[in-house]
Amino acid sequence: MDREQLLNRLMARCSRAEYSTGQVAAYARRWLDREVAQECGAKGVAAAGSQVEETVGARAATAEHQVVDAVVGKQAALTGQMEQEVHNGRERIVAGIVEQLVREKFVDDRRFAAAFVRDKLRFNGWGRQKIVYKLRSLGVEQSIISEAIDQNYYGGQGAGTVSEVLEKLVSNKWNSLCRRDERKLGSGGNAEQEYKAIQARRAAVLRFATSRGFEYEEILKCLNNIV
């Protein structure tokens, strides 16, 4: 696959969904690495096997181990240099492709971050902390993340949605735990057991909602309104 083929494939992918520049760069690297592996893998394995056989044979045939070590070390250094050159060439191709995709508006980190925040909040029930962590892992700059959170989590379409999503999340989890405790305790539980069960449920809900990325204080406030 040449550069133009890879570029066209990425353009088609980015036309169907939003991607960050970090994601596009990762896809490009994987495709390039796969092409190199397919073209050179068999030859490289055969050459490596042949080199090992030659080295072992040389060690067995001569007592000049230091000479053999020097030769092998030089070959390893040359191999490392070649690998670095391949890596640098790949990164130049990837950078050029990403730059062109950004220039032609196929990729836009601000557009991606805004859509990501809206979708993860509304459809996945993620809180701010989890959304921010994931965007960072996708290579989005912090300034863009902060802008997307301000405009789409606390404001814009996200205004009011956070409390709605969190209330539904906490309520569903609380009701699920109540049903579990009812099956477990039945009608024979005393006041002490019921108190302990309530505290255990509160702790479980807090852990659950925190794992979804919501703030401890907002979870506690929501939980107090429900219980």
Disulfide bonds with the S-S distance in Angstrom:
none
